[in-house]
Amino acid sequence: MIKKALILSFFLTPIVNSQVITQDFGNGVNAFTIEFVEIGNPNNAADTSGSPNPVGAVSYIYNLGKYEVSRDMINKANLAGALGVTLYDMTNYGGNGANKPATGISWSEAATYVNWLNTSTGNTAAYKFDGSGNFVLWSPSDSGYNANNLFRNSLAKYFLPSVNEWYKGAYGSPSGTWYNYATGTDSVPTAVVSGTSPYTAVYGGQVGPADINDAGGLSSYGAMAQGGNVFEWTDSAYDGVNDAIDEFRELRGGAWDGNSNLVATDRDVNNMQNTATRLRGFRIAMVPEPSALSLLAVGLGGLALVRRRRS
C-alpha cells in the first residue's frame, strides 16, 4: 500500500513544478545565478475570464524566472557591465538587503538589464536602443525582426515576459486549469510578511517586500510572488499591440503595501520611463534549454539514421 501511495503521489505532482533551470551570469565577485521554472503545456487555450480577455494562450514552451530579480542581481550586473541602473532606497521599507526585489527600476532599465544578460553570454539583445540610449523599435532589416512584436527580438534568449507569458505562469497550470490567484487557488491568499507556505502572499500593508525567495506560496508552475511583493513589468504594451515606442507598459501582480491587483482580472499600467516607485520590480523569462530527453531523442534519431545508411 505504501508503494502504491508513493506512485500515485508522483503522478499527481506535475513534473514541471520540480524542474528548476539555473543560469549563471557575471564573473568572480560579480557572479550570480538566476533560477527558472519551465512553463509547459504549449498551445493551451486562453483564459476567457481574466483581463485582458482572452489572455494566457502561449503556443510554445518557455522558462519563467522562479523569483523576482533581486537588488544583488542588479548591483552585480551594474558593476560587470557598467549599466547605470538605479535602485530605489528602501531604507524605510524593510531595508536594502541583497535578496530584496529590485525596485525603482523603469521599464527601459529592466530592458537594459535583460539586454546585458543576453550580450554578456553571447546572445542577441532582446530590446533595441539607439546610440543615445533611447528605446527604438526593431525594423524589418534587423536580424530577428518579428512583425508581431516590434519590441522584442526573436533571437534573444532572455527577455521580459509578455502579458500572456506572465499570466500563464501565474494563473495557469500544467493541467490547463486557470486560477484566480497566483498560488494555484481561487481563494484569496493569506497575507504574510514573509515565508513560503502554500496559498500565502506578501501584501496587505506590510512594512516592505520580502526577500525574493521568501515571498509566499508558489504558482502551479512553481513561480514565487507573482501575487504580491512587488508589481512586475511585462514587455507588453497596455493596448496589447507592441508597435509604438512610447506606449505605456503593463504591470501585473500587486505589491506588499496594498490589497489590490492580486487577482487575475486586475492590471496596472505606467510610463516606461517611470522610476519613482518603491513598488515595481520585474522577473525575466528565457527560451528553454534542450532537455536531456530531447537531446537523447536527437542522439537516438541520429544513430538510427546512421544505421539505416549503413544497411
N, C-alpha and C positions, 0 to 999 in steps of 0.2 A: 504493500500500500504506500509506503514512503517513497519508493522509486516512482510509482505512478504519479504521485503528487508532485514530485520534482519535475518530471517530464511535462506534466500539464502546466506547471508554473512557467517552465521555459518557453513553451509555445504561446502562452498568453502574454508574455512580455515582449513587446516589439524589439527586435534586434537593434533597430536604429537608435533606440534610446541609450544603449550602452556603447555605441560606436562613436568614439571621440577621436578626431583627427587633429594632430598638433602640427603647427608650422613655426619654424624658428626664423627670427629676424635679427639684424644687427650683429655686432661682434664684440668680444671682450666685455668690458663693463657696460656696454650699451646693448648687450644681447637680451632678448626677451622672446617669449613663446605665446602664441595665440591658439586657443582651443576652439574647434568647430564640431558641430554635430551635423550628421547627414540628414537632409530633408528629402526623403524618397517619395514613393507613390506618384510618379510622373503622370502627366495628363489627367490629373484629378479634376473633378467637377468643381466649379466655383461655388462659393458661399453666396446665396441669394438673400440672406437675412442680415448681412453685415453692412459696412459702409467703407468705401463706395459700394455700389451694388450693380453688378456682381463683382466679387473680389476673391483673390486667393487661388485662382487657377494657374498652375505652373506646369509646363509641358516637359520639364527636364528635372533630373536630379541635381541638387546643388548642396553646398555646405554653408551653414549659418553659424556665426560666432556664438559659442555657448554662453559667453559673458559679454557684457558691455566693454568697450575699450577703456582701459584704466589710465590714470594720471601717469603711472610709471611707463606705460607703453608710449605715451606722447612724449614725455621727457627724454626717454632714450632715443626715440626717433628724431627729436629736435637736435640732440647732440650729434647723432650719427649723420644726419642729413641736412643740418642747418635749415630746418623747415620754418622756424619762426612762428609755430603755432602757439597761441596764447591759451592760458587756462584761468578760470575764474578762481579767485581767492576764497576758499571755503572755510577759512578760519572760524567764522561764526556759525558754520553749518556742519559741524562734525569733524572738521579738520581736513588737511591736505595729504592724507595718507597715500602711500604709493598705490594701494589697491582700491582706492576710491574711484568711482567713474570719472572720466574726463568730462568736465563741464565748462561752459563759457566758450564753446567752440562753434564757429559759424559752419554752415554747410560747405562753403568754399575751403575752409581749413580742414574739415573732415575729408573732403575730396583730395586735398593736397597730401594729407597723411596717407590715404589709400594709394595715391599715385606712388609715393615713396616705397610702400610695401611691394608694389609691382616692380618698379625700376631697380630697386636695390637687390632684387632677387632675379634679375634678368628677364623680367616680363614687361609687357606693354602697359603703359599708363592707362588708367580707366577713364580719366577726365582730361579735357584739353584746356590749357591755359596759354594765353599769348605771352610775348616777351615781357610785358609789364605785369604779369601775374593775374590778368583778368580772365575769368572763365569765358570760354567760347564753345560753340557747337562743333562737333565733328562734321566734316564735309565729305561729299562723295569721292573726292580724290585721296582721302585718308585710308590707309590700310586698317581694316577692322570697322569701317563705317557701317552703321546699322540704321537704315531708313526709318525703322520703327522706334528707335531710341537715340536721339541725337546727342544725348548727354553721355552715354556710356559706350566705350569702345568694346566691340565684341571679342577682341583678342585678349582683353585683360583677365588676369587670374583672380585678382582681388577687387572688390567693388562694394559700394554701399548697396544694401538690398533695396529692391524696388518695393512698392507697397504690396504687390502680390506676393513677393518672396518673403517679406517681413510678416505679413498677415498669415500666410500658410504656416510658417514656423511657430507663430504664437498661438493661433486659434484652431489650426488643423490637427490632424492625427494620421498615423500610418494607415489606419483603417478607413480613412475618408470622412470620419465624423467631424463636424465642426462644433466648437465650444464657444461660449460667451466670454470666457476669460482665459488668459494665457497660462493657466495652471491645470489644463485638462479637465475643466469642470464648467457647469453652467451656474454654479453658486459663487457668490461674491467671496473673494479671497479674504482670509483673516489678516488684518493689518498687524504688522510686526515691525520692530526696529531693525532687526536683522535675523539671520537664521536660514536654514534650508529645509524646514518642514514642508511637506506637501500642502498645497492649497493655501499658501501664505504669500503675501506680497508686502513690499515696503512702501506704504502710502498712508494717508490719513493724518497728516500734520506731524510727521516725525521730525526730529532735530535736524536730520540731514540724511543723505543717501548712505546705504550700507556698502561695504566692500563688494566688489563685483561678483565674487564667488561666495557671498554670504547674504544674498539679497532675495530670498524667498524660494518658493517651490518652482519646479520645472514645468515647462510646457510638455505636451505629449511627445514632442520630438526631442526633448532633453535640453532646451534652452532656458536660461535663468533670467528673470527680471524683465521679460517683455511686457509685464504689467507692473507698474510702479518703479521705484528707484529714480530713474531719470527718463524724460522724453527722449526719443531716438529719431534722428534724421533718417529719412529714406532718400533714394535718388530719384524719386518721382515728383513731378510737378503736381500741384493740388488738383488741377483740372484733368489729370490723367494722361496728358499728352506732352512728352518731353521734346518740345520743338521751339522754345524761345529762351534766350539767355537769362533774362531777369525774372522768370516765373517763380512764384512762391513755392516752396517745397513743403511736402507733407511730413509731419512727425507723428509718431504713434507711441502708445504705451503708458501714458500717465507718469506721475512723479511722486517723490516722497512727501511733499508738503500739502497734497490735496486729495480729494476723493473722486475726481473725475478722470475720464479718458482711459480707464482700465478695460472697459467693456468693448466688445468687437465693433459696436456701432459708433464709437467715439473717434474723432480725428482732431488733429491740430495742424496749424499751418503757420509759416513765418518766412520772412525775407531771408534769402540765402546768405546774406552778409551779416545777419544779426548775431552778435556775440554776447550781448548784455543780459545774460541769464545764467543763473546757477542751476537751472532745472533741465537743461538739454545736454544730451550726450549722443552716443551712437555705438553701433556694433557693425561688423563688416561681414560680408559673405564671400564665398570662394567657389570657383569651378572645382568640381570634385576630382580628387586624385583617383587614378585607376585602382580598383580594389584588387586584393590578392586573388579572388575568384576570377575576376575579369582577366588578369594577367595570366592565370593558369589556363583559362579558356583559349586565350590567344596563343599561348605556347602549345597547347594540345592541338589546336587547329593547324598551326604551322607544322607540327610534327606529322599530322595526318596528311598534310599536303605533300610533305617530303616523301612520305611512304608511298603515296599514290604515284608520284612522279618516278619513283624508283621501280615501281612494279611494272 
